[in-house]
């Protein structure tokens, strides 16, 4: 679910609940994430095209902004579910090893990082196909899949895996502490034990927007690497071919300047802010409903 999937790292940090509530939360996260991904997909497409080496107009401009949607929908719910299951498992293990409450933020961020690493195994293949279709490299999902298999093999579906992880973990580690801090601070300021779901949604929107803006350079690097197609043997590589996180970052900086590292920041911040507010608001509401059912 791209960076909105990373919002699952915030959603997963919930009080201990029974298996029924866990299932409710998991289902809510998956459904909310898929709905948000679909509704805000055009913003993601515009962001990807702005970050493409080919340029916005050559990558499709404002035309066909739903290209690649099928791939995104296929990977959205499984990616969020993989994150959630991994996160909960790690949180239980780490909480037992570090029971002191002061270690809770560390436990949450380590668990969230592990969850992102696991979720990317599901998310990256669909992200590769989605982004190549968004930039008009292919017109059908089947053609994109055949090309990857023919030119790059199965590992081609994991092109950009490490750059995706390198984007998701900092995003999570910025968004989650900020989100929790804002919720607690506002609740304390209004003399309440916790904020309402709509207030949590606003906190999530602001935290997500800030995290999105700060990690845009990592997102640009991820996009460039993921859009690069390895040519058949004996064929010279295109000038738009990028490989490696550090080398791609340095190359963009040298050839296009610092401004290029923030390409697409507007749609990216807007997309994650809006999506995060809906995602977090829905999730917080389901948590309350699940708790009421237990009572």
C-alpha positions as CSV (number, residue, x, y, z in Angstrom):
1,X,0.0,0.0,0.0
2,X,3.0,2.2,-0.6
3,X,3.6,4.8,2.1
4,X,0.0,4.5,3.3
5,X,0.9,0.9,4.1
6,X,3.5,2.4,6.4
7,X,0.7,4.0,8.3
8,X,-0.1,0.5,9.4
9,X,2.9,0.8,11.6
10,X,1.1,3.4,13.5
11,X,-2.2,1.5,13.5
12,X,-0.6,-1.6,14.8
13,X,0.6,0.1,18.0
14,X,-2.5,-0.6,20.0
15,X,-3.3,-1.8,23.5
16,X,-3.3,-5.6,24.0
17,X,-6.5,-7.0,22.7
18,X,-8.0,-10.5,22.3
19,X,-7.9,-12.4,19.1
20,X,-11.4,-11.2,18.0
21,X,-10.4,-7.6,18.4
22,X,-7.1,-8.3,16.6
23,X,-9.0,-9.7,13.7
24,X,-11.3,-6.7,13.6
25,X,-8.3,-4.3,13.6
26,X,-6.6,-6.4,10.9
27,X,-9.6,-6.4,8.7
28,X,-10.3,-2.7,9.3
29,X,-6.7,-1.8,8.4
30,X,-6.8,-3.9,5.2
31,X,-10.1,-2.5,4.0
32,X,-9.4,1.1,4.9
33,X,-6.0,0.9,3.2
34,X,-7.4,-0.6,0.0
35,X,-10.2,2.0,-0.1
36,X,-7.8,4.9,0.4
37,X,-5.3,3.5,-2.1
38,X,-8.0,3.3,-4.7
39,X,-9.5,6.8,-4.0
40,X,-6.2,8.6,-3.9
41,X,-4.4,6.6,-6.6
42,X,-4.3,9.6,-9.1
43,X,-2.1,11.6,-6.6
44,X,0.3,8.6,-6.4
45,X,0.4,8.5,-10.2
46,X,1.2,12.2,-10.5
47,X,3.9,11.9,-7.8
48,X,5.5,8.9,-9.6
49,X,5.5,10.8,-13.0
50,X,7.0,13.9,-11.4
51,X,9.8,11.7,-10.0
52,X,10.5,9.8,-13.2
53,X,13.8,10.5,-15.1
54,X,11.8,10.8,-18.3
55,X,9.8,13.7,-17.0
56,X,6.2,14.4,-16.2
57,X,4.9,14.9,-19.7
58,X,6.8,12.0,-21.2
59,X,5.6,9.7,-18.4
60,X,1.9,10.4,-19.2
61,X,1.2,13.8,-17.7
62,X,-2.4,14.0,-16.5
63,X,-3.5,11.2,-18.8
64,X,-4.5,7.7,-17.6
65,X,-4.0,8.4,-13.9
66,X,-5.4,5.1,-12.9
67,X,-2.8,3.1,-14.8
68,X,-1.4,0.4,-12.5
69,X,-4.4,0.4,-10.1
70,X,-5.0,-3.3,-10.4
71,X,-1.5,-4.1,-9.2
72,X,-1.8,-1.7,-6.3
73,X,-5.1,-3.2,-5.2
74,X,-3.7,-6.7,-5.3
75,X,-0.8,-5.8,-3.1
76,X,-2.5,-3.5,-0.7
77,X,-4.4,-5.7,1.8
78,X,-1.8,-8.6,1.8
79,X,1.0,-6.0,2.4
80,X,-0.9,-4.4,5.3
81,X,-1.7,-7.9,6.8
82,X,1.9,-9.0,6.5
83,X,3.0,-5.9,8.4
84,X,0.5,-6.3,11.1
85,X,1.1,-10.0,11.8
86,X,4.9,-9.5,11.9
87,X,4.6,-6.4,14.0
88,X,2.4,-8.1,16.6
89,X,4.8,-11.1,16.8
90,X,7.9,-8.9,17.2
91,X,6.2,-6.6,19.7
92,X,5.2,-9.6,21.9
93,X,8.8,-11.0,21.9
94,X,10.5,-7.7,22.4
95,X,8.1,-6.5,25.1
96,X,9.0,-9.7,27.1
97,X,12.7,-9.0,26.6
98,X,12.4,-5.2,27.4
99,X,9.5,-5.0,29.9
100,X,10.4,-1.5,31.2
101,X,7.7,1.0,29.9
102,X,10.5,3.5,29.0
103,X,11.6,1.1,26.4
104,X,8.2,1.0,24.7
105,X,9.0,3.5,21.9
106,X,12.1,1.4,21.0
107,X,10.1,-1.8,21.1
108,X,7.4,-0.2,18.8
109,X,9.9,1.2,16.3
110,X,11.9,-2.0,16.1
111,X,8.8,-4.0,15.7
112,X,7.5,-1.6,13.1
113,X,10.8,-1.8,11.2
114,X,10.6,-5.6,11.2
115,X,7.1,-5.4,10.0
116,X,8.1,-3.1,7.1
117,X,10.9,-5.5,6.0
118,X,8.4,-8.4,5.9
119,X,5.6,-6.4,4.3
120,X,7.9,-5.3,1.5
121,X,8.3,-8.9,0.4
122,X,4.6,-8.7,-0.6
123,X,4.5,-5.0,-1.5
124,X,7.5,-4.5,-3.8
125,X,6.6,-6.9,-6.6
126,X,3.2,-5.2,-7.0
127,X,4.9,-1.7,-6.6
128,X,7.3,-2.5,-9.5
129,X,4.5,-3.4,-11.9
130,X,2.4,-0.4,-10.7
131,X,5.0,2.2,-11.1
132,X,6.1,1.0,-14.6
133,X,2.5,1.1,-15.7
134,X,2.0,4.6,-14.1
135,X,4.9,5.9,-16.2
136,X,3.5,4.3,-19.4
137,X,6.3,1.8,-19.8
138,X,3.5,-0.8,-20.2
139,X,-0.2,-0.6,-21.0
140,X,-1.3,-3.9,-19.4
141,X,-0.4,-5.7,-16.2
142,X,0.3,-9.0,-18.1
143,X,2.8,-7.2,-20.5
144,X,4.7,-5.7,-17.5
145,X,4.9,-9.1,-15.8
146,X,6.2,-10.8,-18.9
147,X,8.8,-8.1,-19.5
148,X,10.2,-8.4,-16.0
149,X,10.4,-12.2,-16.2
150,X,12.0,-12.1,-19.6
151,X,14.6,-9.4,-19.0
152,X,15.2,-9.6,-15.3
153,X,14.0,-12.9,-14.0
154,X,12.0,-13.5,-10.8
155,X,14.4,-11.2,-8.9
156,X,13.3,-8.4,-11.1
157,X,10.1,-8.2,-9.2
158,X,12.2,-7.2,-6.2
159,X,14.0,-4.4,-7.9
160,X,14.0,-1.5,-5.5
161,X,13.4,-3.7,-2.4
162,X,16.2,-2.3,-0.3
163,X,15.5,1.3,-1.4
164,X,11.8,0.7,-0.4
165,X,12.8,-0.5,3.0
166,X,15.3,2.4,3.3
167,X,12.3,4.7,2.7
168,X,9.7,3.0,4.8
169,X,11.7,2.6,8.1
170,X,12.6,6.3,8.4
171,X,9.0,7.2,7.5
172,X,7.7,4.9,10.2
173,X,10.2,6.1,12.8
174,X,9.2,9.8,12.1
175,X,5.5,9.3,11.8
176,X,4.8,7.0,14.7
177,X,6.5,8.9,17.6
178,X,5.1,12.2,16.2
179,X,1.6,10.8,16.0
180,X,1.7,9.4,19.5
181,X,3.2,12.6,20.9
182,X,0.5,14.7,19.3
183,X,-2.3,12.5,20.5
184,X,-1.0,12.4,24.1
185,X,-0.2,16.1,24.1
186,X,-3.7,17.1,22.9
187,X,-5.4,14.7,25.3
188,X,-3.4,16.2,28.2
189,X,-4.2,19.8,27.0
190,X,-7.9,19.0,27.0
191,X,-7.8,17.0,30.2
192,X,-9.0,13.7,28.7
193,X,-7.5,10.2,28.8
194,X,-7.5,9.9,25.0
195,X,-8.5,11.8,21.9
196,X,-11.5,11.0,19.7
197,X,-11.1,9.1,16.4
198,X,-11.5,12.3,14.4
199,X,-8.9,14.0,16.4
200,X,-6.5,11.0,16.0
201,X,-7.2,11.3,12.3
202,X,-6.0,14.9,12.2
203,X,-2.9,14.0,14.2
204,X,-2.2,11.2,11.8
205,X,-2.7,13.5,8.8
206,X,-0.2,16.0,10.2
207,X,2.4,13.4,11.3
208,X,2.1,11.6,8.0
209,X,2.5,14.8,6.0
210,X,5.6,15.8,7.9
211,X,7.1,12.3,7.5
212,X,6.2,12.2,3.8
213,X,7.9,15.5,3.2
214,X,11.1,14.6,5.0
215,X,11.5,11.3,3.3
216,X,10.7,12.5,-0.2
217,X,14.4,12.2,-1.3
218,X,14.4,8.5,-0.3
219,X,11.1,8.1,-2.3
220,X,12.6,9.7,-5.4
221,X,15.6,7.3,-5.1
222,X,13.2,4.3,-4.7
223,X,11.2,5.4,-7.7
224,X,14.2,5.8,-10.0
225,X,15.6,2.4,-9.1
226,X,12.2,0.7,-9.4
227,X,11.5,2.2,-12.8
228,X,14.9,1.1,-14.2
229,X,14.6,-1.9,-16.5
230,X,17.6,-4.1,-17.1
231,X,18.1,-4.5,-20.8
232,X,18.6,-7.9,-22.6
233,X,22.2,-9.2,-22.7
234,X,24.4,-7.4,-25.2
235,X,22.1,-4.3,-25.2
236,X,23.6,-1.1,-23.7
237,X,21.8,0.1,-20.6
238,X,19.7,3.2,-20.9
239,X,20.8,6.5,-19.3
240,X,17.7,6.2,-17.2
241,X,19.0,3.0,-15.6
242,X,19.7,3.4,-11.8
243,X,21.1,0.8,-9.4
244,X,21.9,1.1,-5.7
245,X,20.6,3.6,-3.1
246,X,23.8,5.6,-2.6
247,X,24.9,5.7,-6.2
248,X,21.4,6.8,-7.3
249,X,21.2,9.5,-4.7
250,X,24.7,10.9,-5.7
251,X,23.8,10.7,-9.4
252,X,20.6,12.6,-9.1
253,X,22.3,15.2,-6.9
254,X,25.2,15.6,-9.5
255,X,23.1,15.6,-12.7
256,X,19.9,17.4,-11.6
257,X,20.7,19.2,-8.3
258,X,19.1,19.0,-4.8
259,X,15.7,20.2,-6.1
260,X,15.2,16.9,-8.0
261,X,15.4,15.0,-4.8
262,X,12.1,16.7,-3.8
263,X,10.3,16.0,-7.0
264,X,6.6,15.1,-6.4
265,X,6.7,16.3,-2.8
266,X,3.3,18.1,-3.2
267,X,1.3,15.1,-4.4
268,X,3.2,12.9,-2.0
269,X,2.4,15.0,1.1
270,X,-1.2,15.6,0.0
271,X,-1.8,11.9,-0.7
272,X,-0.3,10.6,2.6
273,X,-1.9,13.4,4.7
274,X,-5.4,12.7,3.3
275,X,-5.0,9.0,3.2
276,X,-3.4,8.8,6.6
277,X,-6.3,10.8,8.2
278,X,-8.9,8.4,6.7
279,X,-6.9,5.3,7.5
280,X,-6.1,6.2,11.1
281,X,-9.5,7.6,11.8
282,X,-11.2,4.4,10.6
283,X,-8.8,2.3,12.5
284,X,-9.2,4.2,15.8
285,X,-13.0,4.0,15.4
286,X,-12.9,0.2,14.9
287,X,-10.6,-0.1,18.0
288,X,-13.3,1.6,20.0
289,X,-16.1,-0.6,18.6
290,X,-14.1,-3.7,19.3
291,X,-13.4,-2.6,22.8
292,X,-17.1,-2.0,23.4
293,X,-18.0,-5.4,22.2
294,X,-15.6,-7.0,24.7
295,X,-17.1,-5.0,27.6
